[in-house]
Amino acid sequence: MLVLSRKVNETIVIGDNVRVTLLGIDGDKIKLGVDAPRDVKVFREELLEATKSTNVQALGAPIVSFDLSKLGKAAEGAKSVAKPEDKK
């Protein structure tokens, strides 16, 4: 891992087109600005890990399937049984 020291408003460049700027320091938190092309994906690590965990849990969930062809037949049957309401 490369470790760099930066002052506020100083920037590092990653590759040819990604710039990371230290925007501010507030106690134990820093604000970073990331300037990258839209096709470069930038994620906060904790959100990426949470998404991976959720996806792993979803893989273990039971698969529920529905026969939608029966749903269409049931709806047709309901139309033939239904009576028009009296308009008053």
C-alpha positions in Angstrom: 0.0 0.0 0.0 1.3 3.4 -0.9 0.9 5.9 1.9 0.9 9.7 1.0 0.6 12.8 3.1 -1.5 15.6 1.7 -2.5 19.0 2.9 -6.0 20.5 2.3 -6.6 21.2 -1.4 -3.6 19.0 -2.5 -4.3 16.3 -5.1 -3.0 12.9 -6.1 -3.4 11.5 -9.5 -4.2 7.8 -10.2 -3.5 6.6 -13.7 -4.3 9.2 -16.4 -7.7 10.3 -15.4 -8.5 9.9 -11.7 -7.8 12.8 -9.3 -8.3 12.6 -5.5 -8.2 15.9 -3.6 -8.2 16.4 0.1 -11.0 18.9 0.6 -11.1 19.3 4.3 -10.3 17.9 7.8 -12.8 17.9 10.6 -11.5 16.1 13.7 -10.9 12.5 12.9 -12.7 12.7 9.5 -11.4 14.0 6.2 -13.4 15.0 3.0 -12.1 13.6 -0.2 -13.1 14.7 -3.7 -12.8 12.2 -6.5 -12.7 13.4 -10.1 -13.0 10.4 -12.4 -14.7 9.5 -15.7 -18.2 8.1 -15.4 -17.1 4.7 -16.5 -14.8 4.4 -13.5 -16.7 3.0 -10.6 -16.0 4.6 -7.2 -17.5 3.0 -4.0 -17.2 3.5 -0.3 -15.7 0.2 0.9 -18.2 -0.4 3.7 -21.1 -0.1 1.2 -19.5 -2.4 -1.2 -19.0 -5.0 1.6 -22.6 -4.6 2.8 -23.8 -5.2 -0.8 -21.7 -8.3 -1.2 -23.0 -9.6 2.2 -26.6 -9.0 1.1 -26.0 -10.8 -2.2 -24.4 -13.8 -0.5 -27.5 -14.0 1.8 -29.8 -13.7 -1.2 -28.1 -16.7 -2.8 -29.1 -18.8 0.2 -32.7 -17.7 0.1 -35.3 -20.2 -1.2 -36.4 -19.8 -4.8 -40.1 -19.2 -5.2 -41.6 -19.7 -8.6 -45.1 -18.9 -9.9 -47.1 -20.4 -12.8 -48.4 -17.2 -14.3 -50.4 -19.1 -16.9 -52.8 -20.1 -14.2 -53.1 -16.5 -13.1 -54.3 -15.5 -16.5 -56.9 -18.3 -16.6 -58.2 -17.4 -13.1 -58.6 -13.7 -14.2 -60.6 -14.8 -17.2 -62.8 -16.9 -15.1 -63.4 -14.0 -12.7 -64.5 -11.8 -15.5 -67.1 -14.3 -16.7 -68.6 -14.7 -13.2 -68.5 -11.0 -12.3 -71.8 -9.1 -12.8 -72.0 -5.5 -13.8 -72.9 -3.2 -10.9 -76.3 -1.5 -11.0 -75.9 2.2 -11.7 -78.1 4.4 -9.7 
